[in-house]
């Protein structure tokens, strides 16, 4: 399991905090976990930068952000689940 916390700014200049985790199938090496965290942060930061705060919230609720993350993280290791544990509006 890899977890990550990311502070990002949306396209309408709203700061958000995303707390995410990915559950892998079986044991995973330390280097793969580092790669998962880095890739999750890059995907989420890119998504937040291209969309407004309302669009990001809707994508998290609908599971679209998690689904796209899961599809893009599969090249590192087998993924069971990717979830956004908490999304906060920082101001």
C-alpha positions in Angstrom: 0.0 0.0 0.0 1.3 3.5 -0.9 -0.2 6.6 0.5 0.4 10.2 -0.4 -0.6 13.8 0.5 -0.5 16.4 -2.2 -1.2 20.2 -2.0 -2.3 21.5 -5.4 -3.8 24.6 -6.9 -6.7 24.3 -9.3 -7.1 26.3 -12.5 -9.4 28.8 -10.6 -6.6 29.3 -8.0 -8.2 27.3 -5.2 -5.7 25.4 -3.0 -6.8 21.8 -2.3 -5.2 19.0 -0.3 -5.6 15.4 -1.7 -4.9 12.5 0.6 -4.7 9.4 -1.6 -3.7 5.7 -1.3 -3.1 2.8 -3.6 -3.5 -0.8 -2.7 -1.3 -3.2 -4.5 -1.7 -6.9 -5.2 0.7 -8.6 -2.8 4.0 -7.3 -1.5 5.7 -4.5 -3.3 9.3 -3.3 -3.2 10.3 0.0 -1.6 11.4 1.5 -5.0 8.0 0.6 -6.6 6.2 2.3 -3.7 8.3 5.4 -4.2 7.4 5.3 -7.9 3.7 4.9 -7.1 3.7 7.9 -4.8 5.6 10.1 -7.3 3.3 9.1 -10.2 0.1 9.6 -8.1 1.3 13.1 -7.1 2.1 14.0 -10.8 -1.3 12.7 -12.0 -3.3 14.5 -9.3 -1.3 17.8 -9.6 -1.8 17.8 -13.4 -5.5 17.0 -13.1 -6.0 19.7 -10.5 -4.1 22.3 -12.6 -6.3 21.7 -15.6 -9.7 21.7 -13.9 -11.6 24.0 -11.5 -12.2 23.1 -7.9 -15.8 22.0 -8.5 -14.7 19.8 -11.4 -12.0 18.1 -9.2 -14.5 17.5 -6.4 -17.0 16.0 -8.9 -14.3 13.8 -10.4 -13.3 12.5 -7.0 -16.9 11.8 -6.0 -17.6 10.0 -9.3 -14.4 8.0 -9.1 -13.1 9.3 -12.5 -9.8 10.6 -11.0 -9.2 7.3 -9.2 -10.0 5.3 -12.3 -7.6 7.2 -14.4 -4.9 7.0 -11.7 -5.3 3.2 -11.5 -5.0 2.8 -15.3 -1.9 5.0 -15.4 -0.2 3.3 -12.4 -0.5 -0.3 -13.8 2.8 0.0 -15.6 4.6 0.1 -12.2 2.9 -2.8 -10.5 -0.4 -4.6 -10.2 -3.0 -2.3 -8.5 -6.1 -3.5 -6.6 -7.5 -0.1 -5.8 -6.7 3.6 -5.8 -8.8 5.9 -3.6 -8.8 9.5 -2.5 -9.2 9.2 1.3 -9.8 12.9 1.9 -10.1 16.1 -0.1 -9.8 19.4 1.7 -10.2 22.9 0.4 -7.2 24.8 1.9 -8.3 28.3 1.0 
